[in-house]
Amino acid sequence: MVIRLSLFAVLAAAAATIAAGGQARLLGGQASCPPQQVDASYAARVDAALNARQDVWGNDLLRKAGGPTYAGVAAFLHPLMLVGPPAGDSPNRLTDSGIYYLALGRPAGKHDFRSINLHVADGSQIVSQYVKRARLSVDVGAAGYERYGSCLARLAPPRLAAGYLPILRTSYVDANGVHYKQESFATRIPQTRSLISFVRVTMGPRGSVRFLPSVSGLRHVGNQLQGPAHKTFLVFGAGGWLDAGSVLYRARRGKPRTVFAAWLARPALTGLFRLDEKTYKQARRSAAAYWNRRLAAGAKVEVPDRRVMHAERNLLIQNLLHTWRYSLANAYERFSWEMVDVAEVLGEYGFTGVERQIVKASFHRRSVFPNRATGVRMAGVADYYRRTGDQRFVDRMTPALQILLGKLQSQLVASPNGLLERERYGVDINRPIYGLHDQALALQGLRAIAGVWLKTGHTDLATQATLAANQLEAGLREAVRVSSFRLGDGSMFIPISLHDPTERPYGSVTGSLEGSYWNLVMPYALASGLFAPGSPEAVGVLRYIQGHGARLLGLVRFRAWLNIGKAGYRSPGSDDVYGTSWARFLADNDQPDQLILSLYGKLGADMTANTFVSGEGSTIGPVGGEYYRSMFRPPNAANNAFFLETLRLMLAHETRGPDGSPDGLELAYATPRRWLLPGKRIVVQGMRTSFGALSYSLVARKGSVQVRVTVPKRVVPRTLRLRVRLPVGKRITAVALGGRKFDRYEARSGTLDLSGLKGRLKLVVSYS
């Protein structure tokens, strides 16, 4: 291998050159960058939608013949791109450019949690493991000091290889009109123990590319830049010049040129290897194969919407990389109690090993909401057991759960009103309250673990948990009765702070700090099973939420009154970490169109286009001087779970009995009607349920839908229903089961009652 290096630049002079180049780099390309401004009419439309008490945009989409779509949602708002103010050195900023990053990695083993590099979505940098650590910058332009992607008007939207793989693709035009294409990913190779990020850049004629490490004092050995103890930071391809501590490439003879670099997540001893197109493609195939194998180990979902499919696959990849971590590479890289919901969703998609890992981690974490945490732990163990039948795990967790049960029992014995002790309202609201959400989650956990203990031989504990649940439920129902408000519009307001006359109905829930937090935590109570589907409480609260500014495009509205300045929260926005419970409540109450709206609202307005990154919250309202919207500390596993759970509930929803235990399955109850146009199909294979593995398919033809269902056999569901949501204007005329007439269906809703049937079912649904 021949590597041309200009070694006359000694390291002593390099610092001055880098400083001068850095200044040019900041200025490079800006003079010819057209400003992207928020149009006044756009700002007015957004503000009007935010000020309305109805979900005006969502309702508009629901009235359209085709219903909500990605394109329909995306047309309302500018894209998400930012993670902080676009200039200055704000502590809220996670990247030098202010653009979000993708956390890409490949674990080396079961307990490897640090295997990530951060690939900034504009193509400007790769950062090692955690924000603001060692990083490799990619510069372009005539002098090689224009930051790649620095002019967003000349940057094409980032995207992923094959639509879903963790392989980032960008394209950019520099200030001189030269075109560049970049691709990057992270994987493992035999030559080093470190995770390694590969970068390939193709430049047009007259172009140049500079790979600039943030680490000074590196020395050149072969085609590597090494630090102390011969540990490699950077490997580069042939034809580069060492220039002031960076590696510079220029186009040759007016022709396009492709160059390569590889950045290590942590400096490590690395064997010499030739970095060229062949090596790059081998590493790329390895990365793709690894993640495709991981996905193949879970359930298979196929729906006739390519963007939904890409999002589903990539979000599963993201959450498999997160494991028990709420976010990656920032201050939120820690366990959060929303992660037990993430565990349940991963279990539903077949990744029960990761589900168990997250539930187990919850027993090693403290909480400022101890009663809520107890309920979440209990429900997490129960959910895992129902899907897997893993009694050994239940037995292992039972001693800790018994201690937690004792603490709840002690509180109930001393309680003046049948409720558990007060806990603080939320992280940002310190005052202690009898919180409906905390109490309901504790009740849900008690009911869930009582059922599991009964099945696993812990009968005495099951009895104790049931008695505690009965007492808590009686206290909760009385507290809800005396604390609730019936409003003139037929809706019902149930406060979070029970037995508290100061919390009264909010005109608009986002009009105050308390109202915003009510909107975040109320879904926990709604999804807990406390309010039976179709009950006056469930119907009344649903009506209240829909008429008091709680949703926009099917997303959970939020305004962080005390958090001005945080990216994502600097104006009214959304916080869909809490959307998972909201989706469960919608499914329980058979609200298919609202579920569809949430799915496409999330896809089109609350994650980045084509790369599917979400933060804890996102800005919706216009922010002065910023064309793109911002997120708070992305990526976020709980927000990813919201989309995955919504899709799962559209395809497979478990109903619950009076004691909260699963008793039935509803299949395809909330699919968009266009998904069953002739030639389309819906397939579910190996979805994990409380009754066993579920598989079914619906294949639409002109005038009929072919249905195949494999009924779960580990536990026979008491009820089993499948809904064929036909295109608008179509109606079922006949159903045949195994070639014989089948009368157990409702033509208007398209619902087939398959209760009591077993094995593999073949049905033909005719329609006109």
MARPA-637706 format. One record per residue (C-alpha): x, y, z; residue in one letter. Coordinates in steps of 0.001 Angstrom, whole numbers, plus 524288, in hexadecimal, padded with zeros to 5 digits. Layout:
<recs>
XYZA/...
</recs>
This chain:
<recs>
800008000080000M/8050280D727FC67V/80148818B080562I/805908263F80163R/8080382E8680D6FL/80D1383C6680EAFS/8155A83B3881AFFL/81BCE8489F81A63F/8110A84DAD82385A/816CA84B54830CCV/80E0184A0E83C7FL/8135485668842C7A/80E0485E8D83794A/801AD8569683667A/7FAA285D448419CA/7FB5C86AA583B30A/7F6E08651882E3FT/7EB7985E2283493I/7E76486AA683B71A/7E78C8723682EC5A/7E0C98672A827A2G/7D696866348325BG/7D2DB8746D83056Q/7D1CD87243821C9A/7C9FA8660D82486R/7BFE986D9182C4EL/7BE5E877778217DL/7BF9A86E2A81601G/7B3B986D6B80D67G/7AB56876EA81531Q/7AC348823380BA9A/7A51E87A6A8012ES/79B72873C680A4DC/78D86878A780821P/786AF87B2881511P/77B8F87231818E9Q/7713E87A2581FBBQ/7644B8775282635V/7599787CC681D97D/74FFC88587824BFA/7445C87DF781F7FS/74A708713982438Y/74C4D876BD831DFA/73E5687B9C8320BA/738ED86E5282DF1R/740D98672983847V/73D3B870A98430CD/72EE286FBE83F66A/72F4A860EC84026A/7361B8616B84D51L/72C4E86B2E852B3N/7209D8630884EAFA/71AB1859DC858A2R/717DC84FC484E40Q/721E18480D84689D/71E6584FF283A88V/728F984A36831CCW/7265E83C6083644G/717CD83DDF83438N/71A4D84345826A7D/722538373F82328L/7180A82E1A828AFL/70DC88344881FEAR/715A8831BB8139CK/711C3825F180B82A/71EE881F4980D34G/72022822C481B91G/72D0B826AB821EEP/7396082469819EBT/747A9827AB81BA6Y/74733831EE810EAA/73AF1837EA816ABG/74115839728241BV/74E7B83DDB81F59A/74858848F88178FA/744448501C823EDF/751828521282A76L/75FB2854AF82744H/76894848F982987P/76FAD845AA8360DL/77E5D847CD834CCM/783A584F4A84084L/787F084B6A84E20V/78AEB8590985322G/78CA78672D84F78P/79315868678421AP/79E1787139846D5A/7A69087335852BFG/7AB298699485CFAD/79E798664E863E4S/79F0F85B9886E32P/792C9855F58681FN/799C3853A485B49R/79DD3845AB858DCL/7A5648477684C33T/7AE7E851CF846BCD/7A5768547283B45S/798EA8541984340G/793A98490E83AB0I/78F1683C52840DEY/7976283013840B9Y/794CB821C283E1FL/79A598188784863A/79FF680D6A84044L/7A67E8016F845BCG/7A7E87F2D9846C5R/7A9317EC7F8543CP/7B4E47E3B98564EA/7ADA07DB3885FFCG/7A20F7D9CA86918K/7A6E27E3DB872DEH/7AD167ED7586967D/7A5EC7FA6486B48F/7AFFA8041886633R/7B0937FFC285817S/7ABDC80C0D8514AI/7B1098173284943N/7A90F823408464CL/7A7678263F837E0H/7A2798342F83696V/797568341082CD2A/79CAC83F2982480D/7A8EA83720821B3G/7B1C4840A9828C9S/7B74D83823833A6Q/7B8AB82AF283A1BI/7B9E382BCF848E2V/7BF688211285177S/7B59881AFB85AB7Q/7B0928274186196Y/7AD9B8355785DDAV/7B92583EB185DA4K/7C35D8340585E1FR/7CDB883154853D6A/7C8308335A84653R/7CB62832A883804L/7C6B883E1D82FD2S/7C42E83D7782140V/7C745849FF819E1D/7C60484D1780B75V/7C771858BF80246G/7D28A85EB47FA8EA/7DB30860798068AA/7D5B0854B880D9AG/7D05785CA7818F5Y/7C1D285D8D81607E/7BAD0854E181FA2R/7B38584A448186BY/7A4EF84D4A819ABG/7A72685AEB81F3AS/79D63860E2815BBC/790C48598A8182DL/78AD485F4180BDAA/795008578680422R/793D084B0B80C26L/78A868408D8074AA/7822A83A26811F3P/78A1482F78818C5P/7856B8219781676R/7889881371819A1L/78D4D80871810E5A/7821B7FF8780CC8A/7794480928813D6G/77BA88039082176Y/789A47FEB082378L/792868069182C9DP/79AAA80B4E82125I/799DB81A1081F6BL/799A782032811E1R/79AC082EA880F05T/79D918374180354S/7A2648453380349Y/7A63A8502F7F9FCV/7B14E8590D7FE72D/7B23B867C37FC8AA/7B8A8865D87EF3AN/7AE0985CDC7EA28G/7B5C4850297EBB0V/7AD528445C7EEFBH/7B09583A797F9A7Y/7AA8282DC27FE22K/7AD97827AF80B3DQ/7AA5981AB981194E/7AE278165A81F48S/7AB5380B73828E7F/7B118804C4834D2A/7B5137F684835FFT/7BFC97ED5A83A94R/7CB4C7E7B48331CI/7D5A37DD98836D1P/7E0F77E750836CDQ/7DCA67EE7F84336T/7D4A37EC6184F75R/7CEA97F9E784E78S/7C20D7FD24847A4L/7C5CB8041E83B17I/7BE4180DD5832B8S/7C0B180D5082421F/7BECC8194481B7FV/7BE76819E380CB8R/7BDDB826EE805A9V/7BC9F828AA7F70ET/7C046836487F246M/7BD8683C957E53FG/7C7D3842FB7DC82P/7CF3684E1C7E33CR/7CB278490E7F083G/7D32A846327FCA5S/7D0AC83EAA80927V/7D78F8407281620R/7D6A0836D782180F/7DA1983EBB82D99L/7DBAC8381283AEAP/7D90684063846E7S/7E4B683A1984D9AV/7F1C7840DE84C04S/7FF3283ABA84C0FG/7FBBA82EA48443DL/806C98285E83C9BR/80647821F882F62H/8092D8136182E7BV/8064380D398214EG/7F83F810DB81E5CN/7F4D7813A882C89Q/7F51B81F2C835C9L/7F92E81A368431FQ/7F9D681FCC850C1G/8014881B4D85CE2P/8049D80CCF85E62A/802F180AE884FABH/7F41B80B5A850EBK/7ED3880EBD84454T/7E32B819998430FF/7E19981A6783449L/7E407811888289FV/7E387817AD81B13F/7E3E18136880CFBG/7EE3A81591802AEA/7F176822A57FC8CG/7F02582BE480803G/7F95D8368F80C9DW/7FC54838BF81AEBL/7F9158471E81C7DD/7F98B84D9D829DDA/7F5658417383130G/7EAA783E3082786S/7E9FB835C681B4FV/7E6AF83D2680ED4L/7E200837BD801BAY/7DFDE83EFB7F4FBR/7D8F483AF97E899A/7E2358367B7DDD8R/7E29A83BC57D006R/7D50A8415E7D0FBG/7CEC58341E7D3A1K/7C63A82F6F7DEF4P/7CD818286A7E9BCR/7C9B081F807F506T/7D16681FC5801C5V/7D08B8181380E70F/7D307819B381CEFA/7D07E8117E8290CA/7CF1B8176B836B0W/7D07D80F36842EEL/7C6C28109C84E17A/7D22C80FBC85787R/7E0A980FE88542EP/7E580801F085324A/7F07B7F9BA84DDEL/7ECBC7F72B83FCET/7F2FE7EE7B835C0G/7F6B57F4B9828E2L/7ECD57F2A081E07F/7EA2F7F89E810DAR/7DE598019981135L/7D84F8018E803B2D/7CB717FEB07FCE0E/7CC9B7F0177FF34K/7CF617F16D80DBFT/7C4B07FB7B80F2FY/7BA757F2DB80896K/7BE497E712810BAQ/7BC667EEF581D2AA/7AF987F46D81821R/7AA5B7E6D9814F0R/7AE527E26A8227DS/7A6EB7ED91828FAA/79AA77EB3A820DFA/79B167DC9082324A/79C687DE3E831D2Y/7904C7E6B483324W/788487DEBC82993N/78B467D2AC831CFR/786FB7D9C583E14R/77A307DDDB837B1L/777C47D0218326DA/7780D7CAEA8405AA/76B967D28184382G/75DDD7D33583E2EA/75B5D7D67C82FFBK/751FB7E16082C9FV/74E7A7E50D81EBDE/745217F00681B29V/743207F6B280E04P/749F180358811AAD/7588D8036980F1CR/75B7B80EE4817F7R/754528088E8235FV/75C117FC188210DM/768FF80363820A1H/765A980A8282D3DA/761A47FDF883423E/76E497F70E830ADR/7773C80262833D6N/7709E80560840D3L/772427F737844D6L/780B17F84C84168I/781C1804D084954Q/77B407FEF985550N/7832F7F27785487L/78F257FB3985532L/7896E803328606FH/786307F710868B5T/783037FD0287633W/7876F80AD2872ECR/77DA9815E087117Y/786A081D22867AAS/7946081B8C86267L/7A0BD823CD863C3A/79AF282F0E86B96N/796868321E87970A/78A71829A18777DY/7928781D678753FE/78D0C816B388134R/781DA80E3E885AEF/77493814D2885FDS/767C880ED188A8CW/761EF8103C87CFEE/76B9D8059F87915M/762D17FAF987E99V/758E47FECD87431D/763F37FDDD86A4DV/766E97F04086F77A/758DE7EBED86DACE/758867F0E285FB3V/7653E7E9E685C49L/75F9F7DD8D86246G/753877DEAE859DAE/75C337DF5484DDEY/7632D7D2E885226G/76F477D857858F4F/76C397D28886633T/77A8D7D17E86A18G/77C007E03F869A1V/76EC87E1A287050E/7739B7D96087BA8R/7803E7E12F87C64Q/778E57EE1887D9CI/76F207E903887A2V/77A527E38088FACK/781607F09B88F00A/7757B7F73F89501S/777F77F0138A1D3F/785387F6A48A2FCH/780588048E8A12AR/77AB580DF78AB21R/76F668170C8A882S/769F6823958AE38V/75CBA81D198ABB7F/75E3C810838B3B5P/7501880BE98B2E6N/74F7280E538A45FR/75C51807178A2A3A/757187FB8B8AA7BT/74B3D7FA7C8A1AAG/7539C7FB8589579V/75CDB7F0D689A41R/751907E7C989D7AM/74B047EA0689062A/757FF7E85188947G/75A8A7DAFE88F55V/74C867D6D788C9BA/74CD17DB4787E65D/7597F7D40887C0EY/754367C7958824DY/747A57C7DD87A60R/74F447C83386DBFR/759C17BE6587141T/754E77B59587C35G/762337B788882A4D/75EFA7B3888909DQ/76D447B38C894A4R/76DB77C2358928BF/7615C7C41689AA9V/7670E7BBC18A594D/773B47C3798A525R/76CBD7D09F8A608M/762A07CC768B01DT/76ABE7CF478BC78P/76CB77DD618B817A/75E807DE798B3EBL/75A0F7D92D8C10EQ/761597E4208C7F3I/75AFC7EE188BEF5L/74DA17E8128C16EL/74FED7E9618D00CG/752AF7F7E08CE93K/745E67F9E98C749L/73E7C7F1FF8D169Q/744187FA1D8DC81S/73FC2806B38D5FAQ/732048018E8D3AEL/7309E7FD108E1CBV/733E480AC98E681A/72C59811D18DBAES/7213381B038DF7FP/71AAC819CE8D223N/71E9180CC18CC32G/72974812E98C41FL/73828811728C46BL/7407581C4C8CA11E/74232828E48C298R/74D23829F78B88EE/7520C835DD8B14CR/74A0E839BB8A558Y/75576838C789BF6G/763DC83B6889A25V/7614D849DB897BCD/7561584B2B8A185I/75A9D847FD8AF31N/74E35848C68B72ER/749AA83BB48BCB4P/73C29837248B863I/7335D82B688B802Y/736B68298A8A9B3G/72CBA822698A16DL/7379881DD68985FH/740368188B8A352D/73505811C08AA47Q/72FA280BF389D9EA/73CE88068B899ADL/73E908006B8A713A/731097FA518A5DEL/734227F5458983DQ/740AF7EF1889D46G/739E77E8AA8A8D6L/72F727E2AE8A017R/7396E7DE0A89639A/742D87D7B689FC6I/737BA7D1718A77DA/7337C7CA2B89B49G/7415C7C5C089866V/744007C1848A670W/737887B9778A614L/73C2D7B258899E1K/749F97B02189EEET/746A77AA4C8AC25G/7487B7B6608B4A2H/73A647B5838B929T/73BEF7BC678C647D/742677C8128BFC0L/737DC7C8008B53EA/72D777C9038BFCBT/734917D4058C6B0Q/7366F7DBA08BA14A/728127D9DE8B694T/7237F7DECC8C3CFL/72C7B7EA9D8C2B2A/727867ED348B4F2A/719567EC538B959N/71B977F64E8C422Q/7231C7FF7B8BB40L/718FE7FE7B8B077E/70DF1801CB8B9DAA/7155C80DA08BEABG/718AE811ED8B0DFL/70AD4810E28ABCFR/70594818C38B730E/71035823038B55CA/70D198240A8A6DBV/6FE908253C8A9E1R/70001830968B33DV/70AD5837728ABA0S/705648373489DB8S/6FE0B841AD8961FF/6F33783FC988C2ER/6F3E684ACE88237L/6E941850E487A23G/6EE7C84B5586D62D/6EC6983D7587259G/6FAB883B5187560S/700928375C8825FM/70C7883CF38892EF/713638341C892E4I/71E8283AF6899E5P/72BA4834AB89C00I/72C1E83A198A9D9S/72122832C88B0CBL/71A3A8382A8BCD5H/71FB98456B8B8F5D/715F8850718B66AP/72070859048B022T/72189851088A38AE/716208549889AF4R/71345852D488C69P/71CBE859A888343Y/7173D861CB8782DG/722FB85DEC87002S/72BDF853C78761DV/7383D85A0F870CFT/7347E8676287625G/73B89864C4882FBS/7468585CA2888A1L/73D18854268906CE/7345985202884A0G/73FD284DFC87C32S/74413843E988622Y/7361A83F29887CBW/7365B83C5C87945N/742FB8349E87A73L/73FA282BCD885DCV/730F1829D28841CM/7335981F7187986P/7399F816B7883EAY/72CC38164688B4DA/724B8814AC87EE9L/72CC98090E87A37A/72D638027688787S/720257FBDD8864BG/71A31803B389170L/70FC38092588855F/709237FE51880ABA/7084C80050871E3P/6FBD68076386E7DG/6F93E80B4887C9FS/6F406818E887F9AP/7017681CAF884CDE/708AC817C7878B1A/6FF2281E2F86F43V/6FE9A82AD187704G/70D6182C718784CV/70F4E82947869E9L/705B5834018666AR/70C8883D7186FB2Y/719DC83AAE869CDI/714E083C7F85C05Q/70EA7849A785F5DG/718F585017867DDH/7256A8510B85FDCG/72B888443586426A/72F0A83F03856A5R/7346084400849C4L/735AE83AE083E16L/7330382FDA847AEG/73EDD8338D84FEEL/73F6F836C785E75V/73FD08459D86013R/7493584B96869F2F/74E86858C886DE1R/75A23859138770EA/757AA865B587E47W/763958643E886F8L/76CC585F4387C7EN/76DE886A9B8730BI/77AA88696986B97G/77B1185AA586A82K/77B54855D585CA3A/76E338502085935G/767458574E86428Y/769948658386081R/75BBC8670F85B89S/74F5185EE385C7FP/7522F85140857A6G/74FF1842D2859F0S/7552B838B58636FD/751C482B5885E25D/75947823998682CV/74B93822F886DFDY/7450B81F4D86130G/746A8810B5863B0T/73CA1810BD86EADS/733DD819AD866B8W/734268100085B5DA/73088804DD8648ER/724DB80C8886987F/7206B80F4785B9CL/7216D800E08581AA/71A177FCD08645DD/70F0D805EF8606CN/70EE4801D38521DD/7133980EBF84C21Q/7197C809F783F6AP/719E1816F383851D/7207381DB6843D3Q/72AB1812EC84450L/72D64814A0835D3I/72E988234A837DBL/7386B8211A842DDS/7407A817D983A7CL/741A18215982F2BY/7428182D2183820G/74E568270083E75K/75431822FD83168L/7522182FFD82AA2G/7538583A0A83588A/75AD48345784114D/766A182D6983B5CM/770CC8313E8316FT/76D5F82E8982353A/773C58223181DE6N/77C7781FE5829E6T/771D181E1B83454F/7784E8251783FD2V/7702482A9784B09S/773618323485724G/76C448323A86411E/7649C83DCE85EFEG/763D6845E0852A2S/760F6853F684F8AT/754C5856BC8478DI/752DE865568492AG/75BB786E4784118P/7685C872CB84784V/76E3287F90842D4G/7792587DF8838F5G/777AE86F408378DE/771EA8690A82B76Y/7736E85B1983051Y/76D36855FE83CB9R/7750A8509F84824S/774FB844D38512FM/778FE842F785F4FF/783F48390D8615ER/781AD82F7285663P/781BB823FE85421P/7772481F5A85D69N/773598111285F33A/7662A813E78659CA/761FC81CAA85A6DN/7660481207850E3N/75D778088885874A/751AC811618566BF/7521980F2F847BDF/754DF8009B84908L/749F17FE91852DFE/7402F8064A84ACAT/743137FDD583EF1L/7421E7F17B8471CR/734FF7F59784CD9L/72FC27F84583F42M/7333A7EA4583BBBL/731897E2BD84884A/72AEC7E79E854DFH/729057DFC886158E/71C567E226868A3T/71BAE7E0EA87778R/712247DAF4880FFG/70CC67E1A188D3AP/718DC7DD95894F3D/721F87E38788ADCG/726D47D69E88565S/726F47D4C587680P/71AFC7CD61871B7D/719FD7CFC186316G/7204B7D3F185651L/71BDB7DDFC84C54E/722DD7DCAB83F58L/7246B7E75C83512A/71A917EFCE83C61Y/720817FCDE83888A/727017FB8482B38T/725838068982130P/71B22802E081748R/724638053980BEBR/72CF07FA1E81110W/722C97F09480BA5L/7218F7F60D7FDFCL/722A97EB357F3C7P/7309D7E6427F2D3G/7343D7EA5D800BFK/737017E16D80C33R/7392F7E19981AD7I/741A57D7158211CV/744DF7D46682F5CV/74DCB7C904832DCQ/752617C5158405DG/74CD17D0AC847D6M/74DD47CD7685665R/7412B7CE1C85E1AT/73C897C98786B6ES/736777BDD886482F/7425A7B9BC85CA6G/748147BD0384F62A/73E827C34F845E7L/73EE47C2C983718S/734EE7C72782D19Y/733E07CD2F81F97S/72A017D4CD8179EL/72C087D4C5808E6V/722F47DDE180175A/71DED7DAB97F3F8R/713587E0CB7EBC4K/706AA7DD2C7F284G/70C9E7D4E27FD59S/716A47D42480837V/71DB17C75580B02Q/71FA97C5A4819ABV/728DC7BC2D8207CR/729977BB6F82F54V/731D37B27C837E0T/72B127B2E484508V/7347B7B3AA8509BP/7345D7A6A68579FK/73BC67A88686463R/72FA37AEC186A7AV/722BE7AF1E86317V/71D6C7BD1A862F5P/70F887BE4686807R/70C447C72A85C97T/712CC7C81984F51L/70E2B7D1F184560R/713B17D6C783887L/70F7A7E30C83189R/7105A7E48C822C7V/710C67F34D820DCR/70D0E7F3F98129BL/70F347FFA0809ACP/7059B80AC580B7CV/6F83A8076B80612G/6FA357F8B58062CK/6F2837EF0980E75R/6F37C7E08981182I/6E9A07D84680A0FT/6EDC67CA8280E1EA/6F8207C321815EEV/6FCAF7B52E8140BA/704B97AD6881DECL/70B9D7A19B8181CG/702857A24A80C6FG/6F6187A28B814A2R/6ED087ADD68177AK/6F0B07B575823B3F/6E66C7BE4B829D2D/6ED697C3B2835B8R/6F0AF7D12083067Y/6EBAC7DF04830A2E/6EAE87E4C58230AA/6EB097F3058272BR/6F79F7F2A682F24S/6FDAD7E7568279DG/700147DFE48344BT/700E07D0FE83439L/6FECA7C97A840F0D/708777BE3284122L/706EE7BB3A84F9AS/7081D7ACE785300G/70ED27A9378464FL/71C257A2C4846A3K/7274B79F3A83DA8G/729747A5208304CR/71DCC7AC3982ABAL/71B8D7AF6B81C76K/710E97B90A81938L/70C4F7C03280D1CV/705867CD2A80F80V/6FDA77D19D803B8S/6F9A07DFBC8023AY/6F38A7E93A7F8D2S/
</recs>
